[in-house]
Each structure stands twice: as C-alpha cells, then as structure tokens.
Amino acid sequence: MNRLAKSQSPYLRQHADNPVEWWEWGPEAFAEAERRGVPVLLSVGYAACHWCHVMAHESFEDEATAEFLNGRFVAVKVDREERPDVDAVYMEAVQAATGQGGWPMTVFLTPGKEPFYFGTYFPPEPRHGMPSFRQVLEGVDKAWTGRRAEVAEVAARIGRDLAERASVYAVGSGVGEVPGEGELHAAVVELTRSFDERRGGFGGAPKFPPSMVLEFLLRHHARTGSAAALQMVERTCEAMARGGIYDQLGGGFARYAVDATWTVPHFEKMLYDNALLLRVYLHLWRATGEERARRVALETADFLLRELRTPEGGFASALDADSPDPASGKNAEGAYYAWTPGQLEAVLGEADAALAVELFDVTGTFEHGSSVLQRPKDPQDEEKYAEIRAKLFEARAGRPAPARDDKVVAAWNGLAVAALAETGALLERPDLVEAAERAADLLIAVHLTADGRLLRTSRDGRAGANAGVLEDYADTAEGFLALYAVTGESSWLQLAGELLDVVLRHFTDDVSGALYDTADDAEQLIRRPQDPTDNATPSGWTAAAAALLTYAAYTGSARHRTAAERALGIVSALGTRAPRFIGWGLAAAEALLDGPREVAVVGPADDPARAALHLAALRSTAPGAVVAVGEPGGSGEPGDAEVPLLADRPLLDGRPAAYVCRHFVCERPTADPAELAERLRD
C-alpha cells in the first residue's frame, strides 16, 4: 500500500495498492521533486471515470512501468472533485496545448509547479496515432535530463501565458452591462441554430444533458411566452426521458450519451447531473402540467434518496460506470443496466419477456447482444408496464452493483438540497423536504467551520482538509435559500447571507465585480482560477450572482443586488455568442429582468389557508419571484429573527394573506390562491 491508503478520497484510495509511489498534492511532493531534481507527473481523475480506471489497470498497476516512473519522477495523484482549482488550472493548459481535454489528465510539471508537457489518456502500447505511456515517460525523461534549459524555457513561457489568461475577466475587461431584453432574445435565437429538432439537445454526439440552458429557456418562456424556448425544452426532456441515458427501471440520469440519439449512455451517474435535471423536470411540470415531467422528477428524487444518500444524510458524489458482468465476472461498463432477451425471459417468462423487448426496445445495442433499456413510446397498459418494471428492478438489485464514490461535496449537495426542497413542496412530498433539511444540516455541522468558511468535502461524517471554492459557497447558499422559501425558517436565510458575505469578501474583485473560483487566502497556484462559463455544473461565478440576486430580493440589500448585477455583466459578453456555455448566467439574467417579485405569505403556521397561498406562490413560474412565508409581524419560524420581506404584513380581515410587490411597488393583498396565481402570471 502506498501513501494514498491514508487518503479520504475514494478515487485516491482506488490507487492505494498501485506499485506507483503516489503522493497527494501538497508542498511535500514538490519539495521531494526539488530535492531529487526530477519532474512531477500529475495525474488527475475521479472515481467514476471509466478511462481513469482503464489507464490505472494498463499502466499504473504494471510493475515495470511503475519502476521506471518511480525512479525518474515524483508521481502526484489528484481527485479533481476534491481539488477543482488544481484541475481547472492545468486543464486550461492541456486544452490550450492540445485543443482538447478530459480525464484522466496527464501533465508533467517542474518542481515549481510549471507545466511543460500535456495529455489525457495514454495507452500501454502505441495505437491510433497515440504514443504509449511508457514512450511518453521516456521522452519526457530524456528531455528533462538532456535539454533541461529548453524545458525550463517552455515551462516559463506556458506559465506566463496562463498568468495572462487570468486577467481576461479582471478590472473591467470582458465585464459589461447587465443583459437586457435584446441580449436574452439573441441568446435564444443562437440556441435554435444548434438545436437538434428531431432528437432534442444541442449539437451532435456525444450529447450532454444541457441542464443550465434548459433552465434558462424555461424562464425565458415564462417571462416572454416564447413558444420556441418551450419547444426546445419539451423536445429535449422527452428525448432524454425516453432514451437510454435515463434509467428506465430505477430513475436517474447517466452522465451523457455517446451518440446523438440519447440511446447509449456513458453509465456513470453523477449527483450534480441528477440534482440539476430533477429541478428542470420539476419546473417543466410547473410550467406545463406534463405528467411525464412529473413522473421523471419523482423517480429521479427517489433515485437520489435510495442510491446516493449517505448514512449521515448527505449525498454521495457518483456511481461508477463499471460493474462486474454477471456472465463473465469481469468489470464491464454498463453491465448493471443492460439486458439480453434471454435475461428478460429468465425473470419474466416467455410472454412477458416478449412484451418487455418491445416496450424497452431491446434490439441488441451492444456487441454481446444486450441492450440498454429505453421507452420509445408510452405503454398502452400502464399497469402491466409497472408490473414488468418492478420485477426487472427487483432482479437487477441482485446483480453486483457499481461502486459508489461516497464523498460528500458541498456544492453538489447544495444543488441537491435546492432540488429536493422544491420538489417536496411543489409535489407535496414532505419526505423530500426532510431529506433536503438533513443534508443541509450535515453541511452546517461538518463542512462549515467556526469562522464561517466552508470545507469542500466530507466522508463518513468527517470533513476533508480542502477549502471550499466559489461554487461551494454559491450552491450551498442556493440550497439554503430554497429551503427558506419552502419552510419559512429564517435560519436558512441567515446562513445563506453569511455564506454570500464570504463570497463578497474573499472571492470578488472590488474594482470590476468579477469573481474568482478560489478565495484570496487560498493556496496559490500558478494562476488564480477564474471562469464564468458553465461546465457540468453551473459556474461558481454565475451561481453566486443568482444567489446574491435572490438574497437581495428577500432582504432589500442594495449591496447584494449591486454585486449580482456587476457579476452578471459577463453574460452580456458571452450570452449572445456562446449561450450553451453560460446557461445559468442567462437564467439569472431572466430573474433580474423579471424581478424582484417579492411574495410574502402571512398567517398562522397550522392554517390550511396559509398553506394554500404558500403553495400557489411556490408554483409560480415567474423567474424573478421569491417567496417568504411566516407569522404576521415579520418573524421567521422557528425563532424570532425578523425577515424584512415579512415586516409590516398583517392578516387580511383576520385571514392569511399574500402580498405581491414588483419593482418595489406593492399590490393590495389577497386571500385567494387563484388570484395570487393569476397575479404572478401577469
């Protein structure tokens, strides 16, 4: 066992029995490289990464390769989910040098952390124009020992280039005025150009769920009535829900589809994808009443609770793509999820198996005759379909399950908290709200330090050592704000404000309003990472802007609203040119343009009339709406903390009432849920 045996990261522990003498990222590893006068091999991946496993089996478990590597390099292994800052900085260098990126990421560094050679996956033997990993090691070693000055010059030049990139969004550069009606309309028009009208989604293969863009399009439709925006959402959500990317038996979405038709998934299941998509399908149901969207939302929520919830109440990061094949016993991608006609017959019998082949389109997707299950059309007999589905789900539970990366990431749990809280409230599932509260409690108890700072990860109820990055603060605040809207407990609003104050103090450029991914007192890398564009999750920049905007609407804080507006200036620069990569920023801009719509619902906590008004408010699609609920007089529940939005809101003739204010002008209160819903549609 090497040094990684003591790591908290499940990904690093996967490499604990490698013959490679791995180090974790830290000053000790680079001091060792300096002492020995050798370069650093930086290998970055994550636990559910299929090709990370492949490279590990082929190269890192090979004794001869490990012996060469140990003698000539200091090998550092990084879990990108624990250290997104390290991943971001060096991934930018990889993409700039090679034109592409991905994981596993392989970078060679000087002892001063400067990169000078880059790649991703390298095979054990040369193939498809790629050198073998051993050839790469030998080539880098030869350059390091024979042309050290040249390597140093290259490393210094790359370091300077990366430092210059860091200034792109600094001091007014690239940050403009907040987007208006014209920019948001132009973003929708640009999205129609890459929209796949026949199969949904944007672009060709591979296809990733465009969660942030779909949220923007739903809000744009709600604000403008745009039929084109809603059509793109409906077509994409239907195609994903019918395709193999969606688990037709257990609910939940795989990371992406390798094809353009959403048929064959890359089978890893990530917490962040499912939290984001849960919210999209919920909001689609809220906008249209579509039963499919409601079903998928509830099934996805149940998947989160059943398969990703940890004993401490948080949510694990991911499920692996690979699991042992029931036939061969060897690990294979998708083995847990795929079925052959023979396997169906063994569970269902001949007649029902023939029906299942038709219902799930089992046509031999893969080489060995198995198929991922789809739902190409709705069954005529829903009761029979449910019976077959339940039998297959029970049988599948007996298969060897994919491994679970059970570390809890603050940001992704914040996204899950928001999604589950809203789903529980809107679809009247109190157990989902309770699950959201329990996850939020874990974030407070384990991830939040005494000085109000967040730690990035925890495992088994113990916090890791890595500092939270911008997305951790922004997404956790988003989750707390959603909990406040649903429960009316003012402590969630207060906690969100404390996290956002850290964002303003430690992550924000005072001159330009631009945001950085790491705090001003975080570990210094070769540059301070900063990126306003979405990746698999909303960018920390635009997530912070959205949370700041919501918090300002609740509290009336001009400071927080100004910070949100300054941060959203970047959306004007990028939204019309590359809307697929700044969807969360566009969604926040829709809220800014529509609101604030401040909805205050007051009445006794146990009064059904108050509950009806509260539900009507939460079901509003207005992008700029924020909802507060509480006792008359401005007190939150429980506790006595005053919520500004509830202040001076009396009952209406002794009955619970709802107050709606927009653009700082208030309408007369109403006690009628239908009237409240109509006002919020206006």
C-alpha positions in Angstrom: 0.0 0.0 0.0 1.3 3.4 -0.9 0.7 6.9 0.6 -2.8 7.1 -0.8 -4.1 4.4 1.6 -4.5 7.2 4.2 -6.4 9.5 1.8 -10.1 10.4 2.4 -10.8 10.4 -1.3 -12.3 7.2 -2.7 -10.6 7.9 -6.0 -7.2 8.2 -4.5 -7.8 5.1 -2.4 -8.5 3.2 -5.6 -4.8 3.7 -6.4 -3.5 2.8 -2.9 -2.3 -0.6 -4.0 -0.6 0.6 -7.2 3.2 -0.1 -7.3 3.5 3.6 -8.3 4.7 5.5 -5.2 2.0 8.2 -5.4 1.9 11.4 -3.4 -1.1 13.5 -2.7 -1.0 17.1 -4.0 0.9 19.2 -1.4 4.1 21.0 -0.7 5.8 17.8 0.4 5.5 16.3 -3.0 7.1 19.3 -4.8 9.8 19.6 -2.1 10.7 15.9 -2.9 10.8 16.7 -6.6 13.1 19.6 -5.9 15.3 17.6 -3.6 15.7 14.8 -6.2 15.9 17.1 -9.2 13.2 15.3 -11.1 9.9 16.4 -12.7 6.4 15.8 -11.4 3.9 13.6 -13.1 0.5 15.0 -12.2 -2.4 12.5 -12.9 -5.9 13.9 -12.4 -9.2 11.9 -12.5 -12.2 11.0 -10.4 -13.7 7.8 -9.0 -16.5 7.3 -11.6 -14.2 8.0 -14.6 -14.1 4.9 -16.9 -10.9 5.8 -18.7 -9.2 6.6 -15.5 -9.8 3.0 -14.4 -8.5 1.8 -17.8 -5.3 3.7 -17.6 -4.8 2.6 -14.0 -5.1 -1.1 -14.9 -3.0 -0.8 -18.0 -0.1 1.4 -16.7 -0.3 2.3 -13.0 -0.7 -1.4 -12.0 2.2 -2.5 -14.2 5.3 -3.2 -12.2 7.8 -2.3 -15.0 6.1 1.0 -15.8 5.9 1.8 -12.1 9.6 1.1 -11.5 10.5 3.5 -14.4 8.1 6.1 -13.1 9.2 5.9 -9.5 12.9 6.2 -10.4 12.6 9.3 -12.6 9.6 11.3 -11.4 7.6 12.2 -8.4 4.0 11.0 -9.1 1.1 13.1 -7.8 -2.5 11.9 -7.9 -5.3 14.4 -7.6 -9.1 13.8 -7.3 -10.5 16.6 -9.5 -13.7 16.7 -7.4 -11.7 17.4 -4.3 -9.4 20.0 -6.0 -11.3 21.6 -8.8 -8.9 24.5 -8.6 -5.9 22.3 -9.5 -7.9 20.6 -12.2 -9.1 23.9 -13.7 -5.6 25.5 -13.9 -3.9 22.5 -15.6 -6.9 21.6 -17.7 -6.7 25.0 -19.3 -3.1 24.4 -20.1 -3.9 21.0 -21.6 -6.7 22.4 -23.8 -4.6 25.3 -24.9 -1.7 23.0 -25.9 -3.7 20.0 -27.4 -7.0 21.5 -28.4 -8.9 19.0 -26.2 -9.2 17.9 -22.6 -10.7 15.2 -20.5 -9.8 12.7 -17.8 -7.5 11.1 -16.9 -5.5 14.3 -17.3 -1.7 13.7 -17.5 0.6 16.7 -17.0 4.3 16.9 -16.4 5.4 19.8 -14.1 8.7 21.3 -12.9 9.2 21.2 -9.1 7.9 24.8 -9.3 4.5 23.5 -10.5 5.0 24.9 -14.0 3.6 22.6 -16.7 5.6 21.7 -19.8 4.1 18.6 -21.4 0.4 17.6 -21.5 -2.0 14.8 -22.4 -5.0 12.8 -21.2 -5.2 9.0 -21.6 -2.2 7.2 -22.9 -2.4 3.5 -23.9 0.1 0.9 -22.8 1.1 0.3 -26.4 1.1 2.8 -29.3 -2.2 2.9 -31.0 -4.4 5.2 -33.1 -1.6 7.7 -33.5 -1.1 7.9 -29.7 2.3 7.1 -28.1 2.3 4.6 -25.3 2.5 5.9 -21.8 6.0 4.3 -21.4 7.1 6.2 -24.6 5.8 9.4 -23.1 7.7 8.8 -19.8 10.9 8.0 -21.7 10.6 11.1 -23.9 9.9 13.4 -21.0 12.8 11.9 -19.0 15.1 12.3 -22.0 14.1 16.0 -22.5 14.5 16.7 -18.7 17.9 15.2 -18.4 19.3 16.3 -21.8 17.6 19.6 -22.6 16.8 21.0 -19.1 17.2 24.6 -20.2 14.8 24.2 -23.1 12.3 22.5 -20.8 12.6 25.4 -18.3 12.1 27.9 -21.1 8.9 26.2 -22.3 7.6 25.9 -18.8 8.2 29.5 -18.0 6.5 30.6 -21.3 3.4 28.4 -20.5 3.3 29.9 -17.0 3.4 33.4 -18.4 0.6 32.6 -20.9 -1.6 31.2 -18.1 -1.0 34.2 -16.0 -2.1 36.5 -18.8 -5.2 34.4 -19.3 -6.1 35.1 -15.6 -6.5 38.8 -16.4 -9.2 38.3 -19.1 -12.1 39.0 -16.7 -10.2 41.3 -14.4 -10.7 45.1 -13.9 -13.5 45.8 -16.4 -12.1 43.6 -19.1 -14.8 41.4 -20.6 -17.4 42.5 -17.9 -20.1 44.8 -19.3 -23.6 46.0 -18.5 -26.2 43.5 -17.4 -28.0 41.8 -20.3 -31.3 43.2 -21.3 -34.2 42.0 -23.5 -32.2 42.2 -26.7 -29.3 40.0 -25.4 -31.6 37.4 -23.9 -33.7 37.1 -27.1 -30.4 36.9 -29.2 -29.3 34.0 -26.9 -32.5 32.1 -27.7 -32.0 32.7 -31.4 -28.4 31.5 -31.2 -29.5 28.3 -29.4 -32.0 27.5 -32.1 -29.1 27.3 -34.6 -27.5 24.3 -32.8 -30.8 22.7 -31.6 -31.4 19.2 -32.8 -35.1 19.5 -33.7 -35.5 15.7 -34.4 -33.7 14.3 -31.4 -33.5 17.1 -28.9 -30.5 18.6 -27.3 -27.8 20.8 -28.9 -25.1 19.7 -31.4 -24.2 16.1 -32.2 -22.5 13.2 -30.4 -21.7 13.0 -27.6 -24.7 14.6 -26.0 -24.6 16.0 -22.5 -27.8 17.0 -20.7 -28.0 20.8 -21.1 -29.5 21.4 -17.7 -28.5 25.0 -17.3 -29.6 26.0 -20.7 -33.0 24.3 -20.2 -33.5 26.3 -17.0 -32.8 29.5 -18.9 -35.2 28.5 -21.7 -38.0 27.7 -19.2 -37.5 31.1 -17.5 -37.4 32.9 -20.9 -40.7 31.2 -21.8 -42.3 32.1 -18.5 -41.3 35.8 -18.9 -42.0 36.2 -22.7 -44.3 33.4 -23.7 -41.7 32.3 -26.3 -43.0 29.1 -27.9 -39.6 28.3 -29.4 -38.0 28.4 -26.0 -40.5 26.0 -24.5 -40.4 23.7 -27.5 -36.7 23.2 -27.1 -37.1 22.2 -23.5 -40.1 19.9 -24.1 -38.4 18.1 -27.0 -35.1 17.7 -25.2 -36.7 16.5 -21.9 -38.9 14.0 -23.8 -36.0 12.6 -25.8 -33.8 12.2 -22.7 -36.6 10.6 -20.6 -37.3 8.1 -23.4 -33.7 7.3 -24.1 -31.1 5.0 -22.6 -29.5 7.9 -20.8 -32.4 7.7 -18.3 -32.6 4.6 -16.1 -36.0 3.3 -17.1 -36.1 0.9 -14.1 -34.6 2.9 -11.2 -34.8 6.5 -12.3 -31.9 9.0 -12.6 -29.7 10.0 -15.5 -26.3 8.8 -16.7 -23.6 11.4 -17.3 -24.0 11.7 -21.1 -24.9 9.8 -24.2 -22.1 8.7 -26.6 -24.5 9.1 -29.5 -26.8 11.9 -30.8 -30.0 10.0 -30.0 -29.6 9.7 -26.2 -29.5 5.9 -26.7 -26.2 4.6 -25.3 -25.1 6.3 -22.1 -21.7 6.6 -20.5 -23.1 4.9 -17.5 -21.7 6.8 -14.6 -24.3 8.6 -12.6 -23.3 11.9 -11.0 -25.1 13.7 -8.2 -24.9 17.1 -9.8 -26.5 15.9 -13.1 -29.4 14.4 -11.3 -29.9 17.3 -8.9 -29.9 19.8 -11.8 -32.2 17.6 -14.0 -34.6 17.0 -11.2 -35.1 20.7 -11.0 -35.5 21.1 -14.7 -38.2 18.4 -15.0 -40.0 19.8 -11.9 -40.0 23.3 -13.5 -41.2 21.8 -16.8 -44.1 20.2 -14.9 -44.8 23.5 -13.1 -44.9 25.3 -16.5 -47.0 22.8 -18.5 -48.5 20.2 -16.1 -47.0 17.5 -18.2 -47.3 14.1 -16.5 -44.1 12.7 -17.9 -42.1 15.5 -16.4 -43.7 14.9 -13.0 -43.0 11.2 -13.2 -39.4 11.7 -14.1 -38.9 14.3 -11.4 -40.3 12.0 -8.7 -38.3 9.0 -10.0 -35.1 11.0 -10.0 -35.8 12.2 -6.5 -36.4 8.7 -5.3 -33.1 7.6 -7.0 -31.2 10.2 -5.1 -32.6 9.1 -1.8 -32.3 5.4 -2.5 -28.8 5.2 -4.1 -26.9 8.3 -3.3 -27.9 9.3 0.3 -25.2 8.5 2.9 -25.9 7.4 6.4 -25.1 10.9 7.7 -27.8 12.4 5.5 -25.7 13.9 2.7 -25.5 12.7 -0.9 -22.6 10.8 -2.4 -20.8 12.1 -5.5 -21.4 9.4 -8.0 -22.0 5.8 -9.1 -19.3 4.2 -11.2 -19.9 3.3 -14.9 -18.4 -0.2 -14.5 -19.5 -3.2 -12.5 -18.9 -7.0 -12.7 -20.6 -8.6 -15.7 -23.0 -11.3 -14.4 -21.8 -13.7 -17.1 -18.0 -13.2 -17.1 -17.4 -11.7 -13.7 -15.1 -9.1 -15.2 -15.8 -5.4 -14.8 -17.6 -4.0 -17.8 -19.2 -0.6 -18.5 -22.9 -0.7 -18.1 -23.1 -4.4 -17.0 -25.5 -3.5 -14.2 -28.0 -1.8 -16.5 -28.0 -3.8 -19.8 -30.3 -6.7 -20.6 -30.4 -9.5 -23.2 -33.7 -11.1 -24.3 -32.6 -14.2 -22.5 -32.1 -12.4 -19.3 -35.5 -10.8 -19.6 -37.1 -14.2 -20.2 -35.4 -15.7 -17.1 -37.0 -13.1 -15.0 -40.4 -12.5 -16.7 -41.2 -15.7 -18.6 -41.6 -16.0 -22.3 -44.8 -14.0 -22.9 -43.9 -11.0 -20.7 -40.3 -11.1 -21.9 -41.5 -10.6 -25.5 -43.6 -7.7 -24.3 -40.6 -6.2 -22.5 -38.5 -6.5 -25.6 -41.0 -4.3 -27.4 -41.6 -1.9 -24.5 -38.0 -1.3 -23.8 -36.7 -1.6 -27.4 -34.3 -4.4 -26.6 -32.6 -4.9 -30.0 -29.0 -5.7 -29.2 -27.4 -2.3 -28.7 -24.0 -3.8 -27.7 -21.7 -6.4 -29.2 -22.7 -9.2 -26.9 -26.4 -8.8 -27.7 -27.5 -6.8 -24.7 -29.3 -3.5 -24.7 -29.8 -0.5 -22.5 -33.5 -0.1 -21.8 -35.4 2.7 -23.4 -39.1 3.9 -23.5 -39.6 4.7 -27.2 -43.4 5.1 -26.7 -45.8 5.1 -23.8 -47.3 1.7 -23.0 -50.9 1.1 -23.7 -51.3 -0.8 -20.4 -49.5 1.2 -17.7 -50.4 -1.3 -15.0 -48.7 -4.1 -16.9 -45.7 -2.0 -17.6 -45.4 -1.1 -14.0 -45.6 -4.8 -13.0 -42.8 -5.7 -15.5 -40.7 -2.8 -14.5 -40.9 -3.7 -10.8 -39.9 -7.3 -11.5 -36.9 -6.3 -13.5 -35.9 -3.7 -10.9 -36.0 -6.3 -8.2 -34.0 -8.8 -10.3 -31.4 -6.1 -11.2 -30.9 -5.4 -7.5 -29.4 -8.9 -7.2 -26.6 -8.0 -9.6 -23.2 -6.8 -8.5 -23.8 -3.0 -8.2 -21.5 -0.3 -9.4 -19.1 1.2 -6.9 -20.2 4.4 -5.2 -17.9 7.4 -4.6 -19.4 8.3 -1.2 -17.6 11.6 -0.5 -19.9 14.5 0.1 -19.2 17.6 -2.0 -20.6 20.8 -0.6 -21.6 22.4 -3.9 -23.3 19.4 -5.3 -25.2 18.8 -2.0 -26.3 22.4 -2.2 -27.8 21.7 -5.6 -29.5 18.5 -4.3 -30.9 20.4 -1.3 -32.5 23.0 -3.6 -33.9 20.4 -6.0 -35.3 18.2 -3.3 -36.8 21.0 -1.2 -38.6 22.4 -4.2 -39.8 19.0 -5.4 -41.1 18.1 -2.0 -43.0 21.3 -1.7 -44.4 21.5 -5.2 -45.4 17.8 -5.4 -46.4 17.5 -1.8 -43.8 15.0 -0.7 -42.7 16.1 2.8 -40.1 13.3 2.9 -38.1 15.0 0.2 -38.1 18.3 2.1 -37.0 16.4 5.2 -34.1 14.8 3.2 -33.1 18.3 2.0 -33.1 19.6 5.5 -31.0 16.7 6.8 -28.4 17.2 4.0 -28.3 20.9 4.8 -27.8 20.1 8.5 -24.8 18.0 7.5 -23.3 20.8 5.6 -23.6 23.1 8.6 -22.4 20.5 11.1 -19.4 19.1 9.2 -18.5 21.4 6.3 -19.0 24.8 8.0 -16.1 25.9 10.2 -16.2 28.0 13.3 -15.1 31.1 11.3 -17.8 30.7 8.7 -15.8 29.1 6.0 -16.8 26.0 4.0 -14.8 22.9 3.5 -15.1 21.3 0.1 -15.7 17.6 1.0 -16.5 15.2 3.8 -16.7 11.4 4.1 -18.3 9.3 6.9 -19.2 12.5 8.7 -15.6 13.8 8.8 -14.6 16.9 6.9 -11.7 16.9 4.4 -8.9 19.4 4.5 -9.5 21.2 1.3 -11.0 24.7 1.4 -14.3 25.3 -0.4 -14.3 27.0 -3.7 -16.7 29.6 -5.1 -19.2 27.0 -6.3 -19.4 25.5 -2.8 -20.4 28.8 -1.3 -22.8 29.7 -4.1 -24.6 26.4 -4.5 -24.9 25.8 -0.7 -26.4 29.3 -0.4 -28.8 28.4 -3.3 -29.8 25.3 -1.3 -30.4 27.3 1.9 -32.4 29.9 0.1 -34.6 27.2 -1.5 -35.1 25.7 2.0 -36.1 29.1 3.4 -38.7 29.6 0.6 -40.2 26.1 1.3 -40.1 26.0 5.1 -40.2 29.7 6.2 -37.4 29.0 8.8 -35.4 32.2 8.9 -32.2 30.5 9.9 -31.7 29.3 6.4 -31.9 32.8 5.0 -29.5 34.0 7.7 -27.0 31.2 6.8 -27.2 31.9 3.1 -26.4 35.6 3.8 -23.4 34.6 5.9 -22.0 32.5 3.0 -22.7 35.2 0.5 -20.8 37.7 2.6 -17.8 35.4 2.4 -18.2 35.5 -1.4 -18.2 39.3 -1.4 -15.2 39.5 1.0 -12.9 36.8 -0.4 -14.0 35.9 -3.9 -15.0 39.2 -5.5 -12.8 41.8 -7.3 -13.7 45.1 -5.6 -12.9 47.1 -8.8 -14.7 45.1 -11.6 -17.1 42.9 -9.7 -15.6 39.9 -11.4 -15.4 36.7 -9.3 -12.6 34.2 -8.8 -13.0 30.4 -8.2 -10.7 30.4 -5.2 -10.6 32.7 -2.2 -8.0 35.4 -1.8 -6.4 33.5 1.0 -6.4 30.1 -0.7 -3.4 28.1 -1.8 -1.6 30.0 -4.6 -1.3 28.1 -7.8 0.5 29.2 -11.0 -2.6 31.4 -11.5 -5.8 32.1 -9.6 -8.6 30.2 -11.5 -11.5 32.2 -12.8 -14.1 31.0 -15.3 -17.6 32.4 -15.7 -18.7 29.6 -18.1 -20.7 26.5 -17.1 -19.2 23.1 -17.3 -21.0 20.0 -15.9 -22.3 22.3 -13.2 -23.2 26.0 -13.1 -20.1 28.2 -12.9 -19.3 29.4 -9.4 -19.4 33.0 -10.9 -23.0 32.9 -12.2 -24.2 30.7 -9.4 -23.0 33.3 -6.9 -24.7 36.0 -8.9 -28.0 34.1 -8.9 -27.9 33.5 -5.1 -26.9 37.2 -4.5 -29.9 38.3 -6.5 -32.3 36.1 -4.6 -30.9 37.1 -1.2 -31.2 40.8 -2.2 -34.8 40.3 -3.1 -35.5 38.8 0.3 -33.7 41.4 2.4 -33.7 44.5 0.3 -29.9 44.7 0.4 -28.7 47.1 -2.2 -25.1 45.8 -1.7 -26.0 42.3 -2.7 -28.1 43.3 -5.6 -25.4 45.6 -6.9 -22.9 42.7 -6.6 -25.2 40.4 -8.5 -25.7 43.0 -11.3 -22.0 43.6 -11.7 -21.3 39.9 -11.8 -24.0 39.3 -14.4 -22.3 41.8 -16.7 -20.2 38.9 -18.1 -23.4 37.4 -19.5 -23.8 40.3 -22.0 -20.3 39.5 -23.4 -20.8 35.7 -23.6 -24.5 35.0 -23.8 -25.2 36.0 -27.3 -22.0 34.3 -28.7 -21.9 31.1 -26.7 -25.2 30.7 -24.8 -24.7 26.9 -24.4 -21.9 27.6 -22.0 -23.4 30.3 -19.8 -26.9 29.0 -19.3 -27.0 29.6 -15.6 -26.0 33.2 -16.1 -28.7 33.6 -18.7 -31.2 32.1 -16.2 -30.1 34.6 -13.5 -30.4 37.4 -16.0 -34.0 36.4 -16.7 -34.7 36.7 -12.9 -33.0 40.1 -12.9 -35.1 41.4 -15.8 -38.4 40.0 -14.4 -37.9 40.9 -10.7 -37.7 41.3 -8.0 -41.2 39.9 -7.5 -41.5 39.7 -3.7 -44.2 37.4 -2.4 -44.9 37.5 1.3 -47.4 35.0 2.7 -48.5 35.5 6.3 -50.8 33.6 8.6 -50.7 31.0 11.4 -48.4 28.1 10.7 -51.2 25.5 11.1 -53.8 27.3 9.0 -54.6 25.4 5.7 -55.4 28.7 4.1 -51.8 29.9 4.6 -50.6 26.6 3.1 -52.7 27.0 0.0 -51.4 30.5 -0.6 -47.8 29.4 0.0 -48.2 26.5 -2.5 -49.7 28.8 -5.1 -46.8 31.2 -4.7 -44.2 28.4 -5.0 -45.9 27.1 -8.1 -45.4 30.4 -9.9 -43.1 30.3 -12.9 -42.2 34.0 -12.7 -38.4 34.0 -12.9 -38.0 36.9 -10.6 -40.3 35.7 -7.8 -39.0 35.0 -4.3 -41.4 33.6 -1.7 -41.4 34.2 2.1 -43.8 32.7 4.5 -44.3 33.3 8.2 -46.4 34.6 11.0 -47.7 38.2 10.8 -45.2 40.7 12.0 -42.0 39.5 10.3 -40.8 36.7 12.5 -39.3 33.6 10.9 -40.2 30.1 12.1 -38.8 28.8 14.4 -37.1 31.6 16.2 -37.6 35.3 16.2 -35.3 36.6 13.5 -37.0 39.3 11.5 -37.3 38.8 7.8 -37.6 42.1 6.0 -40.0 40.8 3.4 -42.5 39.8 6.1 -42.3 43.0 8.1 -45.5 45.0 8.5 -47.6 42.4 6.7 -50.9 42.0 8.7 -53.6 39.4 8.2 -56.5 40.4 5.8 -59.7 40.6 7.8 -58.3 38.0 10.1 -57.4 35.6 7.3 -54.0 34.5 5.9 -52.9 36.9 3.1 -50.4 37.1 0.3 -48.6 40.4 -0.6 -47.0 40.8 -4.0 -44.6 43.6 -4.7 -42.8 44.0 -8.0 -40.1 46.5 -8.9 -40.6 48.0 -5.4 -44.3 48.7 -5.9 -46.8 46.6 -3.9 -50.3 45.5 -4.9 -53.2 45.1 -2.5 -53.1 41.8 -0.5 -55.2 38.8 -1.4 -56.5 35.8 0.5 -57.4 33.9 -2.7 -54.8 31.4 -4.0 -56.3 31.5 -7.5 -56.0 35.3 -7.6 -52.4 35.1 -6.3 -51.5 32.7 -9.1 -53.1 34.9 -11.7 -51.1 38.0 -10.4 -47.9 36.0 -10.6 -48.7 35.0 -14.2 -49.1 38.7 -15.2 
